[in-house]
Structures are given as structure tokens and as C-alpha cells.
Amino acid sequence: MFEQTFDPIFIAAAVVCVLITGISKSGLGGGLGQLSVPIMAVFISPVAAAAIMLPILCAIDLFNIWGYRRHFDRGNLIALVPGALIGIGIGALTFHHVDDNAVRLMLGGLSLIFAFTYFLQQSPVQTDTRWGRWFGTFCGALSGFTSFVAHAGGGPVKIYLLPQRLDKRVFVGTNVYFFFIVNQVKIWPYLWLGQFSTENLSTSLVLLPVVPLGVWLGWKLIKVIDPELFYKICYVLLFVAGIKLIYDGAVGSGWI
């Protein structure tokens, strides 16, 4: 018991994951944070990695709720959150039956498709239209489900938000508030499914001191980055996340 908490190689890798996640969620609206569970899963089970990261994500969210308290888009949250609650519910009820690799392949494919829309003149979806609300609910549901399975819900939210070309702080703040709600809700089905073992929570506690540094670096990043470069990086992160998801899904399915 507690092997992972005192394994120096695992802890070193996990510290890097937490630092990257803090920077990404606090300065780029997520993206790189999706790599944390796959990296940690090299050393421990993906289920344990997801359970360890959830308290870390909640801690990052608490810092960012304060940091972006004046920078978020209420209309986008109204469109996304109801679907996310549905997606989390589906994820919880099907947790022991869903094919994680099929989900990764589907989400990876969608992420790549929408990453390439950077090169097209894509019109943003209007959140105050019926289609906009339905599309927001769909993206929210997909995000809630994939976030529950593997903390990989950033792609669908980016698919919905990136074409709107929001102010960079509003873009990140909307992501922050959305995932604050998602992660708080996820705590309860994670408890119900018994994912918070003493060992997993002890490991989360060991990693928590890294959170403020990652958040602070993310806040510094968004202050200095050019808005156009910011959006280019976000699309690149969406592309990288898509490639990673497809690779993980292909490996898990035995195709590679």
C-alpha cells in the first residue's frame, strides 16, 4: 500500500503533469492537461490516475475562479452546462461498460476535424439561437462524458468556443467556470464508484503544493501572449490532443 505515493519516478512524472495542467488550464484554456492521465498511466492504472487528478483539478479550478472572476461568458455557460450534466450522468452509469478506446478514437477524430477549421472561414455558432443552444448542449454532453471517463473534456468545449474568437481572458475564464462545475459534480459519482482510495487521495495531497506554481505561471502567460498567437496555440493544442487520443485509442484497441 502507498507504493505510488513514495515512488520517486512516478512522483516526478506526476509533478510535471500537475505543473503542465496548471499552466494550461490557467493560461491556455486547457489542452495540455489532457496528457496528464495518459502520462501517469505509464506507471499506474488509468482509473487511479484519473482519481488522483480530480482533486488536483478542483484545486486548480478554485484558484482560477478567483483569477477569472470577471472574465467569462454567461451565455456560453448556459448553453454548455446542461449537456455536461447529462454527459456526466451517462459516464457514471456506463463507467464499467463503456469502451474507453472507442470514445478516445471518436473524440480524437472530432478534435482533428475541428482543428483544421482554423484554415477555413468558419462562422461562430450564435448562443442565442435554437441551433446554437442545441449545439452547445451536444458539445457540453460530449465534454461531460469524456471528462468523466478520462479528464479529456477540453476538445468539445474548444470546438464550440474557438470559432467565436472571444477575448483570450474570456475564453479561458469560460473554460474555467465550465470545468469548475463539471469537476465539482464529478466528485460525487467518483465517490459512488469507489475511486477515491486512501492511496489515491494521499498521492493527490502530495502533489497539491505544485498547483499554485502552475496556476501562477499560467496567469503570467496569458498577460504577455499575443491574442492571435493565443488562438493559434489553442488550435495546435486541439490538434495535438486529437492525435494523442487517436493514438491511445488505437494502442488500446490493439491496432498498433
N, C-alpha and C positions, 0 to 999 in steps of 0.2 A: 504493500500500500504506500501511496505518496511517492512512487518511483519517479513520475513525471515532474513533480514539484522540485525534486532535488537533482534532476538530470541536467548538468550544466550545458550540454549541447542543445537539448530541447529548449531550455530557458533562454539561451542566447538567440535561437531562431525565433522564439515567441516574442522576445523583446523587440526584435526587428519588425515583426509583424504588427505589434501594437503601435510602434512608432510610425510605421508607414500608414497604418489605418488612421491614426490620429491626424497626421498631416493631410491625408487625402480627404477625410470627411470634413475637416475644418477649413481647408483651403481650396479644394477642387470638387466638392460635392460628391465625394466617394469615388469609386472606381478601383483604385489600387487596393482598397480594403478587401475586395473580393478575393484577393490572393491569400489572405491570412489563413483561412481554413485549409485550403489545399497544401500550403507550406507546412503547417502544423501537423497535417495528416500524414506527412512523411514519417513522423515519429510516434504518433498516437492515432487512435481511430478518428475518422471524420466526425462521428457523433460526439465524442469527447471534446474535440477541437471546437465544434460549434457551441457546446455548452460552456466551455471556458471563455469563449469570445463574447458571449451575450452580456455578462456583467461589465466587461471592458467597453463594449459598445454603448451600454447605458451610461457609463461614467463619462465617456466622450460626449454623448448627447447632452448631458447636464451642463457641461462647460459651454457647449455651443449654443444651447438655448439662451444662455445669458449673452454670449458674444454676438448672436444674431437676433436679439430680441426685437429689433426694429426693422429687420430685413427679411421679409418672407411675403409670399403671395397667397392671400387667403382664398381666392377663387380656385387656384390650383389645388390647394389642400382639400377644399370641399369636393373637388372632382375626384381626387385620388384616394382619400382615406376610406370611404365606404367600401370600395372594392378591395382595399388592403385587408380590412377586417374579414371579408368573405374569404379571401385567399389564405389568410392565417388559419381560419376555421377549417378549410379544406385540407391544408397541410397537416394540421393536428390530427384530424380524423383519419387521414390516409397515410400517416407517417410510417407505419410498419408495412405498408403495401405498395407505396409508390416506387417506381423505378427512377432512382435519382439520376442515373446516366441519361435516360431519355429526356428528363427535364433539362439537364445541362446541355444536351445537343440542341434541343428546341430553343432554349434561351440564347445559346451561343449563336445560332443561325440568325435569330431575330436581331441580336446585337450587331452582327456584321452587316446585315442589310441596312439597318438604320445608321450605322457609322458611315456607310458610303453615301448616305443622303447629304452629307456635308458638301459634296460636289454637285448637288442639284439645287435648283431654286425651289426649295420646299417651303410651302406656306404653313405657318404655325396653326395648330388647332385652336379655335376660339373656345375658351372655357365656358362662355355664357350661352353657347348654342347646345341644342339637344345632342348633336353628334359629338361635340366636344366633351360633354358630360359623360356620354357612353364610352368614348374612347379613354377618358380619364379613369372611369371605373374599371375598364378592362385592364389598363396598364397598372392600376393600383392593385387589382386582384392578382395579376401575374407577379407583381413585385412582392406582395404579401406572402404568396405561396413559396416563391423561390427564396425569399428571405428566411422563411421559417425552416426550409429544408437545409440551406447551406449558407445563410447570410449573403446571398447573391442577388439581392433585390434591386441593386442600383441601376441595372440596364433598362428595365421597363420605365422607370421614372425618368431617366435621361431621354429615352425615346419620346416621351411626352413633353418634357420641358425644353430640351435643347433647341428645337426649331423656333421657340418663342423668343430666343435671344434676350432673355431677361438681363437686367443688371447683374453683374457677376456675384455681388453680395446677396442679392435677392434670390438668385439661382441656388447658391449654396445654402442660404437660410431656409428656403422652401424644402430642400432636401433634409436639412437638419430637423425641422419640425415634423416632417413626414415620418422620418425614421425614429424620431423620439417616440411618437405614438406607436409605431409598429413594434419597436423593441420592448416598450412597456407592456404591450398586450401579449407579446410572445412569452414573457416570463411565466405566465400562468399555465399555458399548455406545456411548457418545458417542465414545470414542477409536476404537473399531472402525469407526464410521461416518465418521470423519474430521472431526468437528465442531469440534475444538479447534485452529483455525488459530493461527498466531503472532499475527495481528492481534487475534483474539478474546481470546486469553489476555492480551495486552498491555492491552487495554481493561479486562478484569477486574482486572488488577493496579492500574491507575489508580484504579479505583473502590473497592478494598478498604479504604482508610483511612476510608471513610464508615461501614463496618459497625459498629465499636464504638459510635458515637454512636447509631445506630438501635436497637441492642440495649439500650443503657443507657436510652434513652427508653421502650422497651417495658417494661423491668423496673420503671421508676418508675410507669408507667401502671397496671400490674396491682396494685401495692401500694395505690393510692388509689381504684380504681374499685369501686363497689358491686356485689356479686355478681349481683343481679337486673338491674341496668343492663348488666353484662358480658354476660349471656346475651341480652338484647335486642339489644345491638350485634352479637353474633355472628350472630344470625338476620338482622339487617339486612344484614350483610356477605355472608351466603349469598345473600340476595335480590339484592343489587347485583351480585355475581359472576354469578348466573344471568342477569340482564338483559344484562350485558356479553357473556357467552358467546353468548347468542342473537343479539345484535346483530352481533357479529363473524362468527358463522356465517352469518347472513342476508346480510351485506355480501359475504362471501367467496363465497357461492353465487350472487350476482347478484340476490337477491330485493329488495334495496334499492339 
